[in-house]
């Protein structure tokens, strides 16, 4: 115990004399600590933390005046729960619908869904990427993880030549062989087998998995000079490494403390390092072959990366940088295209009038089943297919969460609110695509909104590939993959959902009056969740007589006006409401019941959704 001597006046209080000095005991630190038990001190500490969290998030923060869920900005339990369940996009959309076009949804994080503000944020160089993008296991930053604007400019000049329209046109034959032709070969082999066994020329394929394998093989050909044989041989080794990288990126982006606790993901980090070493060996082998043979035999994306020189600085990419860019390409280049094709084909199956129209367009424009379909011809002759793809990207975007940007010095005003420097602004893509201010009947699947008057502006409001100077460099490649594959399949084959499918045009969601959508899982991208259950489709040879699809029972498939306030007219007549539709007695129309049937036995997630949480791209 310490003592302190305090001088006191000798006279006070009506002449009563006191000692001139008073000894005041001061308890020692040990005595103070021993006064409460460890549990009591823990409770005091947690209470102080709790109070500070409330004060910092809801009182002291400049963001406190922005609408948003009170407790989630302090302890985001519901957000993390949605992340773990692959429903982060649904969670954010719910917050958007409740609070408006700007939402304070988590500590220091603000969501926006206005396309004009989105273009402003994504188009300015001083809005740098959030720290969520940093990935330390790839050896070097790449186009997606790099946060420095100057370094990003150099890298874009280095990788840009690989993704020009002219260069991709040079690689179109390779893309065709690895995508639409490979898919056709697989289908034909399966049909041959089924015909021998049953006498019927048809087959069943898991289109969700096959689209992923297909895009994986395409990117492998272009970025690695190596066809992984995923579609044909189902070689999953490299795919498992990609799964692990997805897991690490997603977890570290959404739960930052895990970056300091790598032992929690030892297995995934180990497999990520295997992917890096595998890629490094391919790059080094190509460089060695070039030196031995004098000139490269292949002019693919990998070779372009090796040869490319930044004209302003004269620098070339190092081997670690090439490795990182190649991994980024196969990591991001497969998911966006494959999931877009999966959602597009599914939507065509549950909206038969749209399916009928797009098939008629493709088979009219390219009537010869033996002819190849070139991308430039498909893009110019198939406007309705393009509209269907755009609407699929809007309705179920592969990149569904947010593009996170750090607010620069001086802050910014959004939706009438001052956002301070250092806050993270999330350009919420799924919310942008469902904003009723810019999309008429946003919860309906209406491809016609991308045709006619106002279509160009509505296409600008699709943010799947981002926008501005950070726009996805691989978007041209994705469009070529999607168009070549979808146009060829829709011309050469008829598709229908299996009879045991839980979905179809007659399985109506009572909340929307629209056909039920199969469950999705948002990992790094949004893809179908139950691939083993919902990913199957029946394929038959194309038969024009099969196009006479009745639209008498498709309910709200295309009901209502056009998109974006354009009030588009239709050349069809549809039931005025879904109340006249009775779901087929042969088809199960309760997805909730079906999920309970499968429980934990069929929770397989496609590679695009292999993470247990979502990242912000």
N, C-alpha and C positions, 0 to 999 in steps of 0.2 A: 504494500500500500504506500502511496505517495502522500505527503502532507504539503499544504500550501499555507503560509502565514499571511494573513490579510490584516493590514492596519485598520483600526476602528477608532473613531473619535472617543476620547475619554469620558465625555459627558454627552448624554442623549436621553431622549424620552423623559422630559420633566426632571432633569437633574440626576437621574439614576446613572451611576457610574458603571462602565463596562471595562473589561480588560482592554488594554491598548492593542493587543494582538489576538486574533482568533485563528486557531488551527483548524483548517478544513481538510478532512481526509479525502483523497482522490483514489478511487479503486484502480487497481492495475488492470492491464489488458487481460491478463489471465483470469482475474476475478470477474471482469465483465463477461468474458466468454463462458465462464463456468456458471454464470447466473441462469442461462437457458441451456436446455439440452440441444443436442445436434439436430434433432427433429424440429424443435421450435425455431432454431436459427434458420433451418432450411425453409420453414414455412414463412418466416419473415422475409428471407431473400426472394422467394418466389412471389410473394405478395408485392414486394417492391418492383420486381421485374414486370409483373402484370400491370401495376399502376403506370410504370414508365411506358410500357407498350401502348396502353390506352392514350396516355398523354401525347406521346410522340406521333402516333398514327391518326388520332381523332381530334386532337386539340392543337398541337404545335405544328403539325404538317400543313404546308400550304395547300395540299390536296384534299384536306378534310372537308372543304366546302363542296367538293364534287360528289354527285350522287353515287351511292354504292353500298354494298352490304357492310354493315357496321362491324360485326365480329370477324368477318373474313379478312379485313385489312389488318387485324391484330393477330389472329391465329387462324390461318386459312385451311381449316380442317376439311370443309366441303370441297375446296379446290383440289387439295391433294387426294381426296377420295375420288373425285372425278378423273384426275390424272391417272390414278392407279387402275381405274376401270376403263380407260380409253374413251372417256366421255367429256374430255376437257372442252371440246368445241360446243357440245350441248350445254355444258355448264355456263360458258361465256355467253352463248346465245340467250340463255335464260336470264342472265344478268342484264344483257342488252335490252331485251324485251321489257324488263321490269323498270330499269332506271333510265334508258334513253341512249342517245348517240355517243355519250361519253360516260365512262364508268370507272370509278376508283375501286378496282376489284381486288387489289392486294397491296401489301406495303410497298410504297414508292412506285406502283405500277398503275397505269391508266390505259384503258381500252378506248379506241375510237373506231367508228365504222362509217365515216363520211368519205366518199371517194376523192373529193377535191382536197380535203386535208391529208388524205393518204398520199396523194401524188406530191403534195408539197413536202411532206416529211421524207418520203422515199427519194425525192428528187434533189434534196439538198445534201451537199457533201458534209456539212457540219453536224448533221444528225448521224453520228457514228453508230455502229451496231452495238447492241447490248453485250455485257460480259457473258451472257448466256451462250454466246457463240464459241467461246474459247474451248478448244480440244487440244490437249497436250500430248497425246499418244501417237500422232501422225508424223512427227519428225519435223514438220514445217507447216506454217499457215497455208491455207488454200483459199479459193475464191469465196467459200462459204464461212470459214472460220476467221478470216482476216478482218480486223477491226480498224486498221489504219488506212485512211483515205489515200494517202500518197502511195503506199505499198500496193493498195488495191488497184490504183491507176496503172502502175507498172505491170501488175499481173494480168489485168484485162487486156493490155496491149500485147502481152506475150501469148495468152491463150485464145484471144479473139479470132485469129486466122483459122483456128481449128473448127469454129462453129459458124463461119460465114455460109450464106446460102449456096455460093458457088462450090465451096469445098464439100459441103454435105451432098450436093448434087453429084460430085465426083465419087462419093462413097455410097450412092443410092443403091447400086447393084449389090454391094456387100450387105447393106441394111435389108434389102429385099430377100436375099438368100437366108439371112439369119432370122427374119421375122415372118412375113406372110408366106413365103415359100416353105420354110421349115414347119410352120403351123399346118399348112395344107398337106405336106408329106405325112405328118403325124396323123392327121385326121383320116387320110386315105388308107394308111396302114391299119388303123383301128377299124375302119369300115370294112376292109377286106377280111379281117379276122371275124368280125361280127356276121358278115354275110356268109362266110363258110360255116359258122356255127348255127345260125338261125335262119338263113335265107333272106334276111332283111338287110338292106344296105343302109346302115345308120350306125351311130356310135354315141357313146357318152364321154364327155371330157370334163375335167375340172378346169373351167376356163379361167378362174381366178388364179390358180397356181400356174397354169400354162402361160398366161399373159406375163406373169412375173418372170418365169424362166425365159420366155422369148426376149423380153427387153434386157434381161441379164446377159443373154448370149450376144445380143446386138452390141451392147456396151463393151462386152469382153472382146469382141472382134475389133472394135474401133480403138479402144483405149489400152488394150493389152496385146492386141495382135494374136489373140487366142480365143477360140470358141470354147466356152466352158462345157458345152454339151448338155446344158441343164434341161432343155426341152426334150431332147432325144434320150439321154442316158440317165437323167435325174441324179447327177453327181452333186451332192449337197455340201461337199467339204467347204468350198469357198463361201457358199451361202451361209453356213453356220458362222463363219468369221464375220460376215456382214451383220448377221443377227447380233453378235456380241458387240460390235461397234455401235449399232443402233441403240442397244441397251445402255452402254456407257454414256453416249452423247445425251440421250434423253434424260437419264437419271441425274447426271451432273448439271444439265441445264435447268432442271426444275427443282432439284434439291442441292443447292450449291455447296453445302457442307460436305457432301460426299467427295468433292474434289480433294479434300484434306484427309479422307479416309479411304484410300485406294484398296486397302485390304478387304473391304466389303465386296469388291468386284474382281477379285484376283483371277477367277476363271475367264471372265469376259475381257479383262484387260490383257490377259495372256493370249487369247485368241485374236484380239485386235493387233497385237504385236506380230503374230504369225501372218496376218493379212499384210501388214507393212513390209515384212521381210519377203513375202511372196511377190509383192508388187515390185519391191526394189530389185529382186533378181530378174524379173522380166525386163525392167528398164535397163539394167546393166547389160543383160544379154543382147538387147536390141542395139545399144551403143557399140558393143563389141562387134556385132555382126556388121554394122555400118562401116566400122574401121577396116574390117577384114575384106569386105566386098567392094569398098570404095564408094558405094552409093546405096541408099536404102531400097529394098525391094518393095516395100509397102508405103503408101502415102496415106496413112490413117491418122487418127487424132494423136496417138502416141508419138508418131514421127514428127508431127507438127509441133508438139510440145518440145521435143528434143531440138528441132531446128530453129524454133522461133526466137527472134531477137527483138528486144524493146528498142524501137527506133530512137527514142529520146535519150535513153541512158546507155544504150549499147550492151545491155546485160542479157544473158541467157538464164534460163531456169537451171538451178542446181538439181542434182539427182534427188535429194530429199524433197525439193519443191515439186518435181515432176511426179514423184511417188504420191505425195499428198494430193495433187490435183487429180491424178488417176483414181485414187480411192474416192475422192469427192464425187467424181463423175459417175462411177458405178454405184456409189452410195445413193446419190440423189437422182441420177439419170434413169434408174430402173423404176423407182417407186411412183413418180409422177405419171409417167406414161402408162405403166401397167395398171395402176389403180384407176386411172381415167378410162381405160378401155374396159375394165371390169365393171365399173359403175355404168358406163354407157350401154354395154350389152345387157346388163340387168334391167336398166330402165326401159330399153326397147322391148324386153319381154313382158314387162308389166304395163306398158303403154302400147298396145298392139296397133293402134291407128298410126302412131309415129313410126313404128317398125315397118308397117306396110308401105308408108310413103317413102321412107328412106331406101328400102329395098327396091322399090319401083324406080327410084331415081338412079341408083347405082347400076341396075341391070339395063336400064334404057341407055345410059351414057356409055356403058361398056358391055355390049351384048355378047361378045365373043368370049366364052369361058376359058379359052386357051391363050388369050392375049394377056400380056403383062399390063399392069396399071401403074403408070408413072405418077410421081407425086405432083408435078406441075399440072398434069392433066386432071388428076383427081381434084385438086384444089380449085381449079377453074370450072370444072363440069359438075361438081357435087356441092352446090351451096346449101342444100338441106342437110346433108351429112355434116358439113361444117357447123351449121346451126345446132344440130343435135349434140355435137361434141362440146361446143361452147356452153350449151344449156346444161350438159352433164357436169362441166367444170364449175358452173355457177351453183347448181343444185346440190352436188356432193363433191366439193373440191378436194383433190388429193392433198393439197396443202391447205388445211382448214383452220389452223390456229392463228398465230400472229407473227408479223415481222417486227421485231423489237428494235427500237432505236432510242438512244440516250439523248435527252434534251440538251442542247448546247448552252453555252454561256449567254446569259440574258433572258433565258426562258422562251416560251412561246405561248401564244393564246390559241386555244382550241375550244370551239363551241362556247365561246364567251368566258372561259375559265383560264386563268393564268397558270401555266404549268412551269414549275421552277426548273432551273438548271440541275441536271443530275438525275431527274426522274426518268423512268423508262416508259415510253409510249408504245403501245401494241396496236399495230394496224391489223385489226381482226378481220381476216379474209372471209370466213364463213359469215360473219355479221355484215360485212360489206355486201356480200352476195344475197343477203336476205333482208336488206334494209328497204322497208316499204316505201320510203320516200323516193327511191330510185328504181324500184322494181315493182311493177304492178303484179299483184298476186304472187308474191315471192315464194310461197310454199307450194306452188303448182309447177309441174314440169311442162314448159311451153317453149319448144324450140323456135317457134315462129317469131318470138320476140327478137331473134337475131337476124331477121330478114326484113327488108323494106326500110321504111323511114325510121330513123333513129337507131338503126342497128349498129352503125359504126361507133356511136357514143357508148352504146351498151357493151360492145366488145372492149372498149377502153376501160370499162368498169369491172373487168374480170382480172383479178390480181393473183391468179395461181402462180404465174411466173414473175411476180413482183412487178416493179416498174421503175423508171428513172435510171440513174447511172449504175444502180446495183441490180438491174434486171437480170434474170437468169440467162447466162450465156448459152445454155443448152436447149433453149426453147425451140429453136428451129429443128434440132434433132428429134425432140419429142413429137413435134407435129408430123414430121416425116414418118416416124415409127407408127403413130396412131393412124394416120391416113392410109398408109400402105397396107397395114394389117386389117383395119376395119373395112375398107372398101373391097378388098379381095375376099374376105370372109363373107360379107353380106352379098356379094355377087355370086359366089360359088356354092353357098350352102343355105339351107333353111335351119332355123334354130327354134327350139321350144323348151320350156322348163319341164323337168320330169313331173310325172303325175303326182309323185309323193312330195313335191316341193311345198313348202309352207307359204309360198308367195305366188302372186299372179295378179292379173287385172281384176279378178273378181274378189280378191282378198283386200277389203277396204279398211283403212285405218279410221276408226270412228272419230278421232280428234280432228283430222284434216279432211276427211271425205275423199282422200286420194288413196291409191294402192299402197299397201304397207311396203316399207323399205327394209331390206334385210339388215340386221344389226351391223354396225361398223365399229371398228376399233381404231382410235387415234393414237398411234405411236409417234414416229417421225412424220408419217403421212396417214391419211385416212383411207383405210381399206376394209373390205368385208371381214367380219370377225370370225364367223364359223365357216371356214373354208371347206372343211371336210363335209359339212352338212349342206351348206347353201351354194357351194361353188360349182355344182354340176349342171350340165345342160345337154340336151339331146341334139345331135347334129345329123342332118339328112342332106342328100344331094339337092341342089337348087331345083325347084319345080315352080314355074310361074303360076300354075293353076292354084298353088297353095297360098297365093297372095290375096285371095278373096276372103279376107279376115273380117268377120262381122264386128261392127263397132256398136252394136245395140246394147252391150252390157259392160261398157268400159267406164261408166260412171263419170267421175270428174277428171278424166284423163287430161283433157285439154280445155276444160270449161273455163269460161270467163274471158276477160280482155287480154290484150297483148302485154308485152313486157315494158318496163320502164315508163309507164304512163302513155305509151304510144297508141294504146287502144287498137291493136292489130286485129284485122278481120280474118276470119277463117273460111276455108272452102269446105268445111265439114259441118255436119249437124250432130249434136251430142245430146244425151239426156240432160235435162235442166238441173238435176240434182242426183246425188248418189242414193237417195232414199228409195229409188225404184230398183235398185240392184240387190239381188239376193246372192250371197256368196255360194259358190258351188259346194254341194254337199260332199263332193268327193275330195275337196281340197281342205286341208286344215288351215283355219284362218286365225289361229291364235298363236302368235309368235311367243307370247309370254308362256303359254302352256308348253310349247315345244322346247323352250329354253329349260324349263324345269325337268323335262324328260331327259335332256342331255346332261344336266347338272355340270359337274366338273369333268365329265368324261370326254366332252368334245369342245374344248375351249381353245383349240389350236388357232393361232393367229397367223396370218400371212406374214411373210418376211418384212413387208413394209410396216407392219404393226407389231413387230416382235418385242418392242420395248414395253415396259410396264408404265411408262409415263410419256408425256408429250414434250417435245422441245419447241422452241420458238425459232423459226428459220430466218 
